[in-house]
């Protein structure tokens, strides 16, 4: 014990052991750490209807060739599938080639269900 008063800062200082994170527990934190993804129309979160179940569950965000083949084979009225090419010539030297390809792909995906025609 000291007779000198402590500064206000010393009451807020934490020791090293108090700020380190414990090891991750996969059983308790599985929901937070999950890479699961759902494909399909997202509905209102505040509602609960049977249409909320009409999504495809993907176990991981990186799709394998088998995953892509399974998605292409889906035969449901409420889940439409299309293959949109997103190729560009990386060796052309055009710095906007990737951007224009992404923009064209986005436009085609937006118009595909209704017009089925390229837009850009």
ZIKAPE-V34426 format. One record per pair of residues at least 24 apart in sequence whose ideal C-beta (glycine too) atoms are under 10 Angstrom apart, sorted by the first residue. I is the first residue (numbers start at 1). J is the second residue. D is the distance in whole Angstrom. If there is no record, write none. Layout:
i:I j:J d:D
i:I j:J d:D
This chain:
i:34 j:59 d:9
i:34 j:60 d:9
i:35 j:59 d:7
i:35 j:60 d:5
i:35 j:61 d:6
i:35 j:62 d:9
i:36 j:60 d:8
i:36 j:61 d:9
i:37 j:61 d:5
i:37 j:62 d:10
i:37 j:63 d:10
i:39 j:63 d:10
i:39 j:71 d:7
i:39 j:74 d:9
i:39 j:79 d:8
i:39 j:81 d:10
i:40 j:74 d:10
i:40 j:76 d:9
i:40 j:78 d:8
i:40 j:79 d:6
i:41 j:78 d:7
i:41 j:79 d:8
i:41 j:80 d:10
i:51 j:78 d:8
i:54 j:78 d:5
i:54 j:79 d:7
i:55 j:79 d:8
i:80 j:112 d:8
i:80 j:113 d:6
i:82 j:108 d:8
i:82 j:109 d:8
i:82 j:112 d:5
i:82 j:113 d:8
i:82 j:116 d:9
i:84 j:108 d:5
i:84 j:109 d:6
i:84 j:112 d:7
i:84 j:118 d:10
